[in-house]
Amino acid sequence: MKSVNSYRNSTIFLIAAGLSLLLLGLFLIVFPFDDYSSNMNLMSIALAAAGALYVIAFSVNKKLQFRPGWTLSQGFYLIIMGILVLYSYDREFSDSMNLLFAMWALSSASAQLAACVQLRSLEYVNWWRMMLAGISNIIFFAYFVIDPLSDYISTYTSFGIYILVSGIICLSEPFIYRITLD
C-alpha cells in the first residue's frame, strides 16, 4: 500500500507541473505580454517551477519499478533553462532561444525514448505512449532547428505550442503506469 501512496503523491506533483506548463503555453499563445522582459520573466519562473515539481515527483516516488526516470532529467533541464531564460533580457539571446528549445526537445526525446525501451522490457501495456511523446519531441526538435514558420507566427507562439505539448505529455505521464498498478 505504501508504494501506491508514493505513486499517488508523485502523480500530484506531475499534474501540478503539467498544469503549470499548460497554463504557460496557453498564455504565450493567446495573450503574451507586450514587453519582452516580462515574457522572459514569466517563462523563467514557470519553467523553473515546473522543473522543481518534476524533481520532487521523481524523488517522492520510492518504488523503483514505477519511477519515471525521464522526469528527473527533464526537471534539472527545466531548472537550468529557467535560469538561462531569466538572464536573457537582451534581444540577441532571443535568437538563440530557438536552439535552447531545440535542445530541450532533443533531451526530452532521448530521455523519453530510453524510458520507452525500459517500459517495454518491463512489459508495461502503455509503453507506446512514451514512444509517441519521444517522436513528437523529435519533430519539435527539427521544427526549432529549421524554424520554417518564423515569418508567419511569432516566436512566443512557437514556444507556447511546444510548452503546451510538454504540459500535455506531463499530464499523461501518470496514465502510462495506471493500468499496471490497478
URZI-V749591 format. One record per backbone hydrogen bond with DSSP energy under -0.5 kcal/mol. NH is the residue of the N-H (numbers start at 1). CO is the residue of the C=O. E is the energy in kcal/mol with one decimal. If there is no record, write none. Layout:
BEGIN
nh=NH co=CO e=E
nh=NH co=CO e=E
END
This chain:
BEGIN
nh=5 co=1 e=-2.0
nh=6 co=2 e=-2.2
nh=7 co=3 e=-1.7
nh=8 co=4 e=-2.1
nh=9 co=5 e=-2.5
nh=10 co=6 e=-2.2
nh=11 co=7 e=-2.0
nh=12 co=8 e=-1.8
nh=13 co=9 e=-1.6
nh=14 co=10 e=-2.2
nh=15 co=11 e=-2.5
nh=16 co=12 e=-2.1
nh=17 co=13 e=-2.4
nh=18 co=14 e=-2.7
nh=19 co=15 e=-2.6
nh=20 co=16 e=-2.1
nh=21 co=17 e=-2.2
nh=22 co=18 e=-2.6
nh=23 co=19 e=-2.8
nh=24 co=20 e=-2.1
nh=25 co=21 e=-2.7
nh=26 co=22 e=-2.4
nh=27 co=23 e=-2.4
nh=28 co=24 e=-2.5
nh=29 co=25 e=-1.8
nh=30 co=26 e=-2.9
nh=31 co=27 e=-1.4
nh=39 co=35 e=-1.7
nh=40 co=36 e=-2.1
nh=41 co=37 e=-2.6
nh=42 co=38 e=-2.5
nh=43 co=39 e=-2.6
nh=44 co=40 e=-2.6
nh=45 co=41 e=-2.3
nh=46 co=42 e=-2.4
nh=47 co=43 e=-2.6
nh=48 co=44 e=-2.3
nh=49 co=45 e=-2.3
nh=50 co=46 e=-2.5
nh=51 co=47 e=-2.4
nh=52 co=48 e=-2.2
nh=53 co=49 e=-2.2
nh=54 co=50 e=-2.2
nh=55 co=51 e=-2.2
nh=56 co=52 e=-2.4
nh=57 co=53 e=-2.6
nh=58 co=54 e=-2.0
nh=59 co=55 e=-2.3
nh=60 co=56 e=-2.3
nh=61 co=57 e=-1.2
nh=62 co=60 e=-0.9
nh=64 co=62 e=-0.8
nh=66 co=63 e=-1.1
nh=67 co=64 e=-1.3
nh=68 co=66 e=-0.7
nh=69 co=67 e=-1.2
nh=71 co=68 e=-1.4
nh=72 co=68 e=-0.5
nh=72 co=69 e=-0.7
nh=73 co=69 e=-1.2
nh=74 co=70 e=-2.2
nh=75 co=71 e=-2.1
nh=76 co=72 e=-2.1
nh=77 co=73 e=-2.2
nh=78 co=74 e=-2.7
nh=79 co=75 e=-2.0
nh=80 co=76 e=-2.3
nh=81 co=77 e=-2.8
nh=82 co=78 e=-2.6
nh=83 co=79 e=-1.9
nh=84 co=80 e=-2.4
nh=85 co=81 e=-2.7
nh=86 co=82 e=-1.8
nh=87 co=83 e=-1.2
nh=88 co=85 e=-1.5
nh=93 co=90 e=-1.0
nh=94 co=90 e=-0.5
nh=94 co=91 e=-0.7
nh=95 co=91 e=-0.6
nh=95 co=92 e=-0.6
nh=96 co=92 e=-0.6
nh=96 co=93 e=-0.5
nh=97 co=93 e=-0.6
nh=97 co=94 e=-0.5
nh=98 co=95 e=-0.6
nh=100 co=96 e=-2.1
nh=101 co=97 e=-2.7
nh=102 co=98 e=-2.2
nh=103 co=99 e=-2.4
nh=104 co=100 e=-1.7
nh=105 co=101 e=-2.4
nh=106 co=102 e=-2.4
nh=107 co=103 e=-2.7
nh=108 co=104 e=-2.4
nh=109 co=105 e=-2.5
nh=110 co=106 e=-2.5
nh=111 co=107 e=-2.2
nh=112 co=108 e=-2.7
nh=113 co=109 e=-2.6
nh=114 co=110 e=-1.9
nh=115 co=111 e=-2.1
nh=116 co=112 e=-2.1
nh=117 co=113 e=-1.9
nh=118 co=114 e=-1.9
nh=119 co=115 e=-2.8
nh=120 co=116 e=-2.3
nh=121 co=117 e=-2.0
nh=122 co=118 e=-1.6
nh=123 co=120 e=-1.3
nh=124 co=119 e=-2.4
nh=126 co=176 e=-0.5
nh=127 co=124 e=-0.7
nh=129 co=126 e=-1.2
nh=130 co=126 e=-0.6
nh=130 co=127 e=-0.6
nh=131 co=127 e=-1.3
nh=132 co=128 e=-2.3
nh=133 co=129 e=-1.8
nh=134 co=130 e=-2.2
nh=135 co=131 e=-2.4
nh=136 co=132 e=-2.4
nh=137 co=133 e=-1.8
nh=138 co=134 e=-1.7
nh=139 co=135 e=-2.0
nh=140 co=136 e=-2.1
nh=141 co=137 e=-2.2
nh=142 co=138 e=-2.2
nh=143 co=139 e=-2.2
nh=144 co=140 e=-2.7
nh=145 co=141 e=-1.9
nh=146 co=142 e=-2.6
nh=147 co=143 e=-3.6
nh=150 co=147 e=-1.0
nh=152 co=149 e=-1.3
nh=153 co=149 e=-2.6
nh=158 co=154 e=-1.8
nh=159 co=155 e=-2.6
nh=160 co=156 e=-2.8
nh=161 co=157 e=-2.4
nh=162 co=158 e=-2.0
nh=163 co=159 e=-2.8
nh=164 co=160 e=-2.5
nh=165 co=161 e=-2.3
nh=166 co=162 e=-2.6
nh=167 co=163 e=-2.1
nh=168 co=164 e=-2.0
nh=169 co=165 e=-2.4
nh=170 co=166 e=-2.3
nh=171 co=167 e=-2.3
nh=172 co=168 e=-1.7
nh=173 co=169 e=-0.9
nh=173 co=170 e=-0.5
nh=175 co=172 e=-0.8
nh=176 co=172 e=-0.6
nh=176 co=173 e=-1.5
nh=177 co=173 e=-0.6
nh=177 co=174 e=-0.6
nh=178 co=174 e=-0.8
nh=179 co=175 e=-0.6
nh=181 co=177 e=-1.7
nh=182 co=178 e=-2.1
END
